[in-house]
Amino acid sequence: MNKKIILLALGFLLLIGAQSIAQTKGQSRILISYALGTQSSISDTGELGMGSGITATGEYYIFDKFALVTSYTFFFESTVNVAGTDYSIDANAFNIDAKYYLLNKAIGIYGLFGVSFASANLRINGLDLETSSNKTGINAGGGIDFRLGKRFVLNAQAKYHAPLEQMVYNAGIGFTFNHGLLDKSND
């Protein structure tokens, strides 16, 4: 639990620092998105399957096509009852990524690569047992942004999380600060 708090605090400080630099160097963006993870819930048979969650993301653009990104995904708890015993699972991941835009106009197409700090918890409620697994590993993926005026963007993204051994699909909306990057007159 202490690792989670330290990682969240580190990410928050990174975003605050990036925002203060961003006032003169580039743009920042915050996004909130719905997440689907391919191994984030438990089924009636005890198999892992598609689970949903929420992702909060902060981005800082160092160059026109390159951004540093931090994100935190929380997957909602999934519970199943097998033979009178409740089993529940939840997972979360904190990511630090580099994002590179292949196309950065009204529609942005990008690839990303980074490191993920993930945690999964399994609880057997009838027996008062709990086990946790914390892993670190890489993640890689890509996505697309659809610009909605000067400040808003719709986003869709797919990313493989090695620590959670799953694909995560996100769809959400973002708000841009210091919107100069997206407001070039030659777009």
C-alpha positions in Angstrom: 0.0 0.0 0.0 2.9 2.4 0.8 4.3 1.9 -2.7 0.9 2.9 -4.2 0.9 6.1 -2.2 4.5 7.0 -3.1 3.9 6.3 -6.8 0.7 8.4 -6.8 2.5 11.3 -5.0 5.4 11.1 -7.4 3.0 11.2 -10.4 1.1 14.1 -8.9 4.3 16.1 -8.3 5.5 15.3 -11.9 2.3 16.6 -13.3 2.4 19.8 -11.1 6.0 20.3 -12.2 5.2 19.8 -15.8 2.3 22.2 -15.6 4.6 24.9 -14.2 7.1 24.4 -17.0 4.3 24.2 -19.6 3.4 27.8 -19.1 6.3 28.7 -21.4 7.4 25.6 -23.2 4.4 23.7 -24.4 0.9 22.4 -23.7 -0.5 20.2 -21.1 -3.6 18.1 -21.3 -5.7 16.2 -18.8 -7.9 13.3 -19.8 -10.5 11.1 -18.2 -11.5 7.9 -19.8 -13.4 4.7 -19.5 -11.1 1.7 -19.4 -11.7 -1.9 -20.4 -9.1 -4.5 -19.4 -9.1 -8.0 -20.9 -8.1 -9.6 -17.5 -9.7 -7.3 -15.0 -12.7 -9.1 -13.7 -13.6 -12.6 -12.5 -16.4 -14.7 -14.1 -18.8 -17.2 -12.5 -16.3 -20.0 -13.5 -13.4 -18.2 -11.8 -11.8 -17.2 -15.1 -10.4 -13.7 -15.6 -12.2 -11.7 -18.2 -13.1 -8.2 -19.4 -13.4 -5.7 -16.6 -14.1 -2.0 -16.6 -12.5 1.0 -14.8 -11.5 4.6 -15.1 -8.3 6.2 -16.2 -7.0 9.7 -15.3 -4.2 11.0 -17.5 -1.9 14.0 -17.5 0.3 14.9 -20.5 3.0 17.5 -21.1 4.3 18.2 -24.6 8.0 18.7 -24.8 8.1 19.0 -28.6 5.4 19.3 -31.2 5.2 15.5 -31.7 6.5 14.2 -28.3 4.7 14.1 -24.9 5.5 12.7 -21.5 2.5 11.1 -20.0 1.5 9.8 -16.6 -1.8 7.9 -16.0 -3.5 6.0 -13.3 -6.1 3.3 -14.1 -8.4 1.9 -11.4 -10.4 -1.2 -12.4 -13.7 -1.6 -10.5 -13.9 -4.6 -8.1 -15.4 -7.7 -9.6 -17.1 -10.3 -7.3 -18.4 -13.8 -7.9 -20.0 -16.3 -5.6 -18.8 -19.9 -6.0 -20.2 -22.6 -3.7 -21.3 -20.0 -1.1 -17.9 -18.2 -1.0 -17.4 -14.7 -2.5 -14.2 -14.1 -4.5 -13.4 -10.6 -5.6 -10.6 -9.1 -7.7 -9.5 -5.5 -8.4 -6.5 -4.1 -10.1 -4.8 -0.7 -10.8 -1.9 0.6 -12.7 0.3 3.7 -12.6 2.0 4.4 -15.9 4.8 6.7 -17.1 4.9 6.8 -20.9 6.4 8.6 -23.8 4.0 9.4 -26.6 5.0 10.2 -30.2 2.6 11.6 -32.7 2.8 10.3 -36.3 0.1 12.7 -37.3 -0.7 15.8 -35.3 -3.4 17.8 -37.0 -7.2 17.9 -36.4 -6.8 14.1 -36.0 -3.8 12.9 -34.1 -2.4 9.4 -34.4 0.3 8.3 -31.9 2.3 5.4 -30.5 3.4 5.1 -26.9 5.8 3.2 -24.8 6.5 3.2 -21.1 6.7 1.6 -17.7 3.8 0.4 -15.6 3.6 -0.2 -11.9 0.6 -2.5 -11.3 -1.2 -4.1 -8.5 -3.9 -6.8 -8.4 -5.8 -8.0 -5.3 -7.7 -11.2 -4.8 -10.0 -11.6 -1.8 -11.8 -14.7 -0.6 -14.4 -13.1 1.6 -15.9 -16.3 3.3 -12.4 -17.3 4.5 -11.1 -13.7 5.2 -8.1 -14.3 3.0 -6.5 -11.7 0.7 -3.5 -11.8 -1.6 -1.9 -9.0 -3.5 0.5 -9.0 -6.4 2.6 -5.9 -7.3 4.5 -6.0 -10.6 6.5 -3.6 -12.7 6.9 -3.9 -16.5 6.6 -2.2 -19.8 3.5 -1.1 -21.7 3.1 -0.2 -25.3 0.2 0.9 -27.5 -1.2 3.6 -29.7 -4.2 5.8 -30.1 -6.1 8.5 -31.9 -7.2 12.0 -30.9 -10.1 13.9 -32.5 -9.8 17.6 -31.9 -13.0 19.3 -30.8 -12.2 23.0 -31.1 -9.3 24.7 -29.3 -9.3 23.0 -26.0 -11.2 19.6 -26.1 -10.2 16.3 -27.6 -11.9 12.9 -27.9 -9.4 10.1 -27.4 -9.4 6.3 -28.1 -6.4 4.2 -27.1 -5.2 0.6 -26.9 -2.3 -0.4 -24.7 -0.8 -3.7 -23.6 0.2 -3.8 -19.9 2.8 -6.4 -19.4 2.5 -6.4 -15.5 -1.2 -7.1 -15.7 -0.8 -9.3 -18.8 -3.7 -7.7 -20.5 -4.8 -5.3 -23.2 -6.5 -2.1 -21.9 -8.8 -0.1 -24.2 -9.6 3.5 -23.3 -12.2 6.0 -24.6 -12.4 9.5 -23.1 -12.3 13.2 -23.4 -9.4 15.6 -22.7 -8.9 19.3 -21.9 -5.9 21.2 -23.2 -4.0 23.9 -21.4 -1.7 26.3 -23.2 -3.4 25.3 -26.4 -0.9 26.7 -28.8 0.2 23.3 -30.1 -3.2 22.4 -31.3 -4.0 25.9 -32.6 -1.4 26.3 -35.3 -2.8 28.5 -38.1 -1.5 26.1 -40.8 -3.5 23.1 -39.5 
